[in-house]
Amino acid sequence: MAFCNSCGATLNEGQQFCNKCGAAVTGAPAPVMSAPTPGPTPSTAPSTSSSSALKIILIIVAVVVVLGILGIATIGFIGYRVAKHARVQQNGDNVKIETPFGKVETNQDPADAAKNLGIDLYPGAQTKRGGTSSVSFGPYHTATAIFTSTDDADKVCDFYKSKFPGAMVTSSDKNRCTIVSNDSKNMITINVEPEGDGSQFQITNVSKGNK
């Protein structure tokens, strides 16, 4: 049993202050403080969200790279097949290229160009160098030719307006004109404009069925 050193009152075991005089008890054990529970520090906290985002980005990059490689390989293979089976024939300025997918042909003769277009040629017109071509792919055939004439654009416009009286589009503006004619098999577009003392006109025919 313990007694207060100041007033002699009886003290309970472990009591730190006297109930009678309030004096501190000498030799009383200090209170034991419980240590805080350790938690994760910022350096050790898991970062699952950033790790998942990085994985997604890496997967996307890998897919894009693989698709790019496959695309290049496919283009190279198609180019190789076309080059292997393509046939080129040249006769002066006339060049004809045949591939497994179709054919491409250029022709500088005005009469042949007009025949390929399937329309009448303006009298005295000449083909412009490098301005005629025809392409056939599958059932579709596209022919284009550029001609020049010593006559002015108005005369050329009047000539082709008379050839296509039912054209769905006919426009004229300052010695220029555009004629568009369309039927079940052909779509013909004619653009006429001045060039120097004469005129230049381009004719394009898109048709269904190889020629």
TAWOHU-V819413 format. One record per backbone hydrogen bond with DSSP energy under -1.0 kcal/mol. NH is the residue of the N-H (numbers start at 1). CO is the residue of the C=O. If there is no record, write none. Layout:
<<NH & CO> <NH & CO>>
This chain:
<<2 & 11> <4 & 9> <8 & 4> <11 & 2> <15 & 12> <18 & 23> <25 & 16> <28 & 25> <44 & 41> <45 & 41> <51 & 47> <52 & 48> <53 & 49> <54 & 50> <55 & 51> <56 & 52> <57 & 53> <58 & 54> <59 & 55> <60 & 56> <61 & 57> <62 & 58> <63 & 59> <64 & 60> <65 & 61> <66 & 62> <67 & 63> <68 & 64> <69 & 65> <70 & 66> <71 & 67> <72 & 68> <73 & 69> <74 & 70> <75 & 71> <76 & 72> <77 & 73> <78 & 74> <79 & 75> <80 & 76> <81 & 77> <82 & 78> <83 & 79> <84 & 80> <85 & 81> <86 & 82> <87 & 98> <89 & 96> <91 & 94> <94 & 91> <96 & 89> <97 & 104> <98 & 87> <99 & 102> <103 & 136> <104 & 97> <105 & 134> <106 & 95> <113 & 109> <114 & 110> <115 & 111> <116 & 112> <117 & 113> <118 & 114> <119 & 114> <125 & 122> <126 & 148> <128 & 146> <131 & 128> <133 & 144> <134 & 105> <135 & 142> <136 & 103> <137 & 140> <140 & 137> <141 & 207> <142 & 135> <143 & 205> <144 & 133> <145 & 203> <147 & 201> <148 & 126> <149 & 199> <156 & 152> <157 & 153> <158 & 154> <159 & 155> <160 & 156> <161 & 157> <162 & 158> <164 & 160> <167 & 164> <168 & 180> <169 & 180> <171 & 178> <173 & 176> <177 & 192> <178 & 171> <179 & 190> <180 & 169> <181 & 188> <183 & 186> <187 & 206> <188 & 181> <189 & 204> <190 & 179> <191 & 202> <192 & 177> <193 & 200> <195 & 198> <198 & 195> <199 & 149> <200 & 193> <201 & 147> <202 & 191> <203 & 145> <204 & 189> <205 & 143> <206 & 187> <207 & 141> <208 & 185> <209 & 139>>
